[in-house]
Amino acid sequence: MNTRHIVAEPNILYFGTPVVLVSTVNEDGTHNLAPISSAFWLGWRGVLGIASGSQTTRNLLRTGECVLNLPSIHEASAVDRIARTTGTYPVPKSKLARGYTYEPDKFGRAGMTRVESETVQAPRALECPIHLEAVVAASHGIGEDSAELRGAITLVEVRIQRVHVQPELLMDGHVDRIDPDKWVPLIMSFQKFYGLSEQVHPSRLAEIPERSYRSPDIDRARESTLVDRCA
């Protein structure tokens, strides 16, 4: 069979995922803000892949909550300012070898403003167009079948409790639909920042009403309050 493909062994398989700034609360009550690009959503659930030894992972598993701040292409420079920083001291050897430095005030270094959340203690990053307040639903290991990988990465499943969105991103005439022609998420592909191009082809999936995918987690989220989280 004729093919133009060749067998390759890329060191990483980061073909393109959205950048997320995860804000959490440190043990001393200060705040951490960490950029990640291993994230995806199903309904009102999110799955995050983070190094097990990172400050964010420790905070997530200890407090059980976070905010997923979604930057657009306009916040790329802010994200980049904290891209090689860590809230862990001393800096882990693996990160030190990659040029990471310790930064106790990531909000300040990124130039982002803390805003109180409604259902979690972790703050929101004001400059990001979308904020997803979330609680941890489950955590899992990845690479458990490999002695070399076991324990290195943690997959954290979160349940969204509140969505904050800049109103100009909503579809005209709708209060519950984000317009993909207005939302320009920051994308990471093989460690470089990109945006999205215009729609390249009509989608048959787009003919399905979004409400047909509505998750029962949305109704559950309406009952969530910060008081409940502090009880």
ABEGO torsion letter per residue (X at the ends): XBBABBBBBBABBBAEBBBBBBBBBBAAGBBBBBBBABBBBBEABBBBBBBAABAAAAAAAAAGBBBBBBBBAAAAAAAAAAAABBABOBBBAAAAAAGBBBBABAAAAAGBBBBBBAABABBBBAABABBBBBBBABBBBBGAABAAABGABBBBBBBBABBBBBAAABBBGBAABBBAAABBBBBBBGGBBBBBBBBABBBAAAABBAAAABBAAAAAAAABBAAAAAX
